[in-house]
Amino acid sequence: MKRLNHNRLGGWRSLADSHWQEHRPKMYRQLVKAGKLQSALTEAVEATEREMDELMDQGFQYHNAWEAVRQTYLLLPQEEDLEEEPPPVNEGYELLHEMIRLNQKINEELD
């Protein structure tokens, strides 16, 4: 069920664009050079929308779904952070994504 409006999605695109440019300059330049920035932004917004819709369909409030998904596609970690030791796994986040995967699998089997 789609609950997100076009204006919000445009805002997410702008948010990701400015965040990537500031915090992921190497990736940003590579995407621009390859002519893939716009498609990457579109993919990030669409993936965020899909996961948020799935979470809200499962009963999550908008702000909880946003908190769970925004850093997966839109607000990526800084490039310097990627070169360091990876952060510890957030078990709650991993559990949430496992629940989503299992729910999708169950729905596919029921169809």
C-alpha positions as CSV (number, residue, x, y, z in Angstrom):
1,M,0.0,0.0,0.0
2,K,1.5,3.3,-1.1
3,R,1.4,6.0,1.6
4,L,4.2,8.3,0.6
5,N,3.6,11.3,-1.6
6,H,5.6,12.5,-4.6
7,N,6.8,15.7,-2.8
8,R,8.3,13.6,0.0
9,L,10.1,11.4,-2.4
10,G,11.5,14.4,-4.2
11,G,12.7,15.6,-0.8
12,W,14.4,12.3,-0.2
13,R,16.1,12.5,-3.6
14,S,17.4,16.0,-2.7
15,L,18.4,14.8,0.8
16,A,20.4,11.9,-0.7
17,D,22.0,14.0,-3.4
18,S,23.3,16.6,-0.9
19,H,24.3,13.9,1.7
20,W,26.2,11.8,-0.9
21,Q,28.0,14.9,-2.3
22,E,29.1,15.9,1.2
23,H,29.8,12.6,2.9
24,R,30.5,10.3,-0.1
25,P,32.4,12.6,-2.5
26,K,34.4,9.8,-4.2
27,M,31.2,7.8,-4.9
28,Y,29.4,10.9,-5.9
29,R,32.1,11.9,-8.5
30,Q,32.2,8.3,-9.8
31,L,28.4,8.3,-10.3
32,V,28.5,11.7,-12.0
33,K,31.4,10.6,-14.3
34,A,29.7,7.4,-15.2
35,G,26.4,9.2,-15.9
36,K,24.6,7.1,-13.2
37,L,23.9,9.6,-10.5
38,Q,20.3,10.2,-11.3
39,S,19.5,6.5,-11.6
40,A,21.3,5.8,-8.4
41,L,19.3,8.5,-6.6
42,T,16.1,7.0,-8.1
43,E,17.0,3.5,-7.0
44,A,17.8,4.8,-3.4
45,V,14.5,6.6,-3.1
46,E,12.5,3.7,-4.6
47,A,14.2,1.1,-2.3
48,T,13.5,3.4,0.7
49,E,9.9,3.8,-0.3
50,R,9.5,0.0,-0.8
51,E,11.0,-0.9,2.6
52,M,9.0,1.8,4.4
53,D,5.8,0.7,2.8
54,E,6.5,-2.9,3.9
55,L,7.2,-1.8,7.5
56,M,4.1,0.4,7.7
57,D,2.1,-2.5,6.3
58,Q,3.4,-4.6,9.2
59,G,2.2,-1.9,11.6
60,F,5.2,0.3,12.0
61,Q,4.5,4.1,12.4
62,Y,6.0,6.3,9.7
63,H,8.8,7.7,11.9
64,N,9.8,4.3,13.1
65,A,10.0,3.0,9.5
66,W,12.0,6.1,8.5
67,E,14.5,5.6,11.4
68,A,14.9,1.9,10.3
69,V,15.4,2.5,6.6
70,R,16.9,6.0,5.9
71,Q,20.6,5.0,6.5
72,T,20.3,1.9,4.3
73,Y,19.9,3.8,1.0
74,L,19.8,7.6,1.5
75,L,22.0,8.7,4.4
76,L,25.0,6.5,3.7
77,P,28.0,6.4,6.0
78,Q,30.9,8.7,5.3
79,E,33.7,7.3,3.1
80,E,36.3,7.7,5.8
81,D,34.1,5.5,8.0
82,L,34.1,2.8,5.4
83,E,37.9,2.6,5.4
84,E,38.0,2.0,9.2
85,E,36.9,-1.1,11.0
86,P,33.2,-1.8,10.3
87,P,30.9,-0.7,13.1
88,P,29.3,-3.4,15.3
89,V,26.2,-5.0,13.8
90,N,23.0,-3.5,15.1
91,E,21.2,-6.7,16.1
92,G,17.8,-5.0,16.2
93,Y,18.2,-3.7,12.7
94,E,19.4,-7.1,11.4
95,L,16.4,-8.8,13.2
96,L,14.0,-6.3,11.6
97,H,15.3,-7.0,8.1
98,E,15.2,-10.7,8.8
99,M,11.6,-10.3,9.8
100,I,10.8,-8.5,6.6
101,R,12.5,-11.2,4.5
102,L,10.6,-13.9,6.3
103,N,7.3,-12.1,5.9
104,Q,8.0,-11.7,2.2
105,K,8.8,-15.4,1.8
106,I,5.6,-16.3,3.7
107,N,3.5,-14.0,1.5
108,E,5.1,-15.5,-1.7
109,E,4.3,-19.0,-0.5
110,L,0.7,-18.1,0.3
111,D,0.2,-16.5,-3.2
